[in-house]
Amino acid sequence: MPNNETAALKQEINLIIIIEVVLLGVLWMLWIVDGLFFHNSLKSHGVHPRSTEGLLGILFSPFLHSGLPHIVANTMGIIMLGSLVLMHDISKFFLVSGFSVIIGGLGVWLVGGTQTNHIGISGVIFGYFGYLISVGIFEKKLGTVLLSLLTVLLYGGMIWGILPVQISVSWEGHLFGFLGGILSAFVLNRRKEKSA
């Protein structure tokens, strides 16, 4: 591998690490600050279905977590699935994240249970999952098909998370985040086709 390609690869890997560290740093810092200074009251600002104030939760909820097991589980999801999206295309990572936040949050706001509060970045993680398993279908390239197959093989069991089988888990957030990820793969591929 020529030196300039090696340097470019190192630069890309460094950028991926920086993005992951910043994102996880923000999540953990907010969780710690909430516990130390706000007595865990920030987590009440999630998505409250069909309420006006609950709309703001669409933007805030991914950064709020209920406790240590919640944030640790989501940290692992970001490291594993977020890294795969970043390695595929750094610019698409931000678009997939945005689609998952907005579609996931709006879906929860529309169909979530009355007087519930939905928090956590797991909807975005399910968005990464949806994107990764569908990008191969839309792009139809060997590399992306292999990426989709690898995702299904390694993380296919996540599909159960979009079903209402666990009490106190926002399956609605998982489902609509997942759909947001699939929609982002479709939209990004259409944009690519039009620009070709």
C-alpha positions as CSV (number, residue, x, y, z in Angstrom):
1,M,0.0,0.0,0.0
2,P,1.6,3.4,-1.0
3,N,2.4,5.8,1.8
4,N,-0.3,8.3,0.8
5,E,-3.0,5.6,1.0
6,T,-1.7,4.4,4.4
7,A,-1.7,8.0,5.6
8,A,-5.3,8.5,4.4
9,L,-6.4,5.3,6.1
10,K,-4.8,6.3,9.4
11,Q,-6.5,9.7,9.1
12,E,-9.9,8.1,8.5
13,I,-9.4,5.7,11.4
14,N,-8.4,8.6,13.7
15,L,-11.5,10.5,12.6
16,I,-13.8,7.5,13.3
17,I,-12.3,7.2,16.8
18,I,-12.7,11.0,17.4
19,I,-16.4,10.9,16.4
20,E,-17.1,7.8,18.6
21,V,-15.2,9.3,21.6
22,V,-17.0,12.7,21.3
23,L,-20.4,11.1,21.0
24,L,-19.9,8.7,23.9
25,G,-18.2,11.5,25.9
26,V,-21.3,13.7,25.5
27,L,-23.6,10.8,26.5
28,W,-21.6,9.9,29.6
29,M,-21.0,13.5,30.6
30,L,-24.7,14.3,30.5
31,W,-25.5,11.1,32.5
32,I,-22.9,12.0,35.2
33,V,-24.0,15.6,35.3
34,D,-27.7,14.6,35.6
35,G,-26.9,12.3,38.5
36,L,-24.5,14.7,40.4
37,F,-26.2,18.1,39.9
38,F,-29.8,17.5,38.8
39,H,-30.8,14.4,40.9
40,N,-31.6,12.5,37.7
41,S,-34.3,14.9,36.7
42,L,-33.0,15.5,33.2
43,K,-34.2,12.1,32.1
44,S,-37.8,13.3,32.5
45,H,-37.3,15.3,29.3
46,G,-37.7,12.5,26.9
47,V,-40.4,11.9,24.3
48,H,-43.8,12.2,25.8
49,P,-46.3,10.9,23.2
50,R,-48.8,13.4,21.8
51,S,-47.9,16.2,24.2
52,T,-46.5,19.5,23.0
53,E,-43.5,19.4,25.4
54,G,-42.9,15.9,24.3
55,L,-41.9,17.1,20.9
56,L,-38.7,18.7,22.3
57,G,-37.9,15.3,23.7
58,I,-37.4,14.0,20.1
59,L,-34.1,16.0,20.1
60,F,-33.1,15.5,23.7
61,S,-34.1,11.9,24.4
62,P,-31.1,10.2,22.6
63,F,-28.8,11.9,25.1
64,L,-30.7,10.8,28.2
65,H,-30.4,7.5,30.0
66,S,-32.1,5.9,32.9
67,G,-29.2,4.3,34.7
68,L,-25.8,2.6,34.4
69,P,-27.0,-0.6,32.6
70,H,-29.0,1.5,30.1
71,I,-26.0,3.7,29.1
72,V,-23.5,0.8,29.1
73,A,-25.8,-1.2,26.8
74,N,-26.1,1.7,24.4
75,T,-22.4,2.5,24.6
76,M,-21.7,-1.1,23.3
77,G,-24.3,-0.6,20.5
78,I,-22.7,2.6,19.4
79,I,-19.2,1.1,19.4
80,M,-20.3,-2.0,17.4
81,L,-22.9,-0.7,15.0
82,G,-22.0,2.9,14.9
83,S,-18.4,1.9,14.0
84,L,-19.7,-0.2,11.1
85,V,-21.6,2.7,9.7
86,L,-18.6,5.0,10.2
87,M,-16.3,2.6,8.4
88,H,-18.8,2.3,5.5
89,D,-19.0,6.1,5.1
90,I,-18.3,8.8,7.7
91,S,-20.6,11.4,6.1
92,K,-23.5,8.9,5.9
93,F,-23.1,8.3,9.6
94,F,-24.5,11.7,10.4
95,L,-27.4,11.4,8.0
96,V,-28.3,8.0,9.2
97,S,-28.2,9.3,12.8
98,G,-30.4,12.3,11.9
99,F,-33.0,10.1,10.1
100,S,-33.1,7.7,13.1
101,V,-33.5,10.5,15.6
102,I,-36.3,12.3,13.7
103,I,-38.2,9.3,12.3
104,G,-37.7,7.3,15.6
105,G,-38.8,10.3,17.8
106,L,-41.8,11.2,15.7
107,G,-42.9,7.6,15.5
108,V,-42.7,7.3,19.3
109,W,-44.5,10.6,19.7
110,L,-47.3,9.4,17.5
111,V,-47.8,5.8,18.7
112,G,-46.1,5.6,22.1
113,G,-48.2,4.8,25.2
114,T,-50.0,7.7,26.9
115,Q,-48.1,9.3,29.8
116,T,-44.9,7.5,29.0
117,N,-41.4,8.9,28.8
118,H,-39.0,7.5,26.2
119,I,-35.3,8.1,26.5
120,G,-32.0,6.7,25.3
121,I,-30.0,6.4,22.1
122,S,-31.1,2.8,21.3
123,G,-33.5,4.1,18.6
124,V,-30.5,5.5,16.8
125,I,-28.6,2.2,17.3
126,F,-31.6,0.4,15.7
127,G,-31.4,3.0,12.9
128,Y,-27.8,1.9,12.3
129,F,-28.9,-1.7,12.3
130,G,-31.7,-0.9,9.8
131,Y,-29.3,1.0,7.6
132,L,-26.6,-1.7,7.6
133,I,-29.0,-4.6,6.8
134,S,-30.7,-2.7,4.0
135,V,-27.8,-0.7,2.3
136,G,-26.8,-3.9,0.4
137,I,-30.3,-4.3,-0.9
138,F,-30.5,-0.7,-2.2
139,E,-26.9,-0.3,-3.5
140,K,-26.6,-3.8,-4.9
141,K,-22.8,-3.7,-4.7
142,L,-20.7,-6.6,-3.5
143,G,-19.1,-4.7,-0.7
144,T,-22.4,-3.4,0.7
145,V,-24.2,-6.8,0.2
146,L,-21.4,-8.4,2.3
147,L,-21.8,-5.6,4.9
148,S,-25.5,-6.3,5.1
149,L,-24.9,-10.1,5.4
150,L,-22.3,-9.6,8.1
151,T,-24.6,-7.4,10.1
152,V,-27.4,-10.0,9.9
153,L,-25.0,-12.7,10.9
154,L,-23.5,-10.8,13.9
155,Y,-26.5,-8.8,15.1
156,G,-29.6,-10.4,13.5
157,G,-31.0,-11.1,17.0
158,M,-31.6,-7.4,17.4
159,I,-34.7,-7.8,15.3
160,W,-36.6,-9.0,18.4
161,G,-36.0,-5.5,19.9
162,I,-38.6,-4.0,17.6
163,L,-41.4,-6.2,19.1
164,P,-43.3,-5.4,22.2
165,V,-41.9,-8.2,24.3
166,Q,-40.0,-6.4,27.1
167,I,-41.7,-4.3,29.7
168,S,-40.1,-0.9,30.2
169,V,-38.2,-1.0,26.9
170,S,-39.2,1.4,24.2
171,W,-39.9,-1.0,21.4
172,E,-41.6,1.9,19.6
173,G,-38.3,3.8,19.6
174,H,-36.5,0.7,18.3
175,L,-39.0,0.1,15.6
176,F,-39.2,3.6,14.3
177,G,-35.4,4.1,14.6
178,F,-35.0,0.9,12.6
179,L,-37.4,2.2,9.9
180,G,-35.5,5.5,9.9
181,G,-32.3,3.7,9.2
182,I,-33.9,1.8,6.3
183,L,-35.4,5.0,4.9
184,S,-32.0,6.7,5.1
185,A,-30.4,3.9,3.1
186,F,-33.1,4.2,0.5
187,V,-32.9,8.1,0.3
188,L,-29.1,8.1,0.2
189,N,-29.0,5.5,-2.6
190,R,-31.6,7.5,-4.6
191,R,-29.5,10.7,-4.2
192,K,-26.5,8.7,-5.4
193,E,-28.3,7.4,-8.4
194,K,-29.5,10.9,-9.4
195,S,-26.0,12.3,-9.2
196,A,-24.5,9.5,-11.2
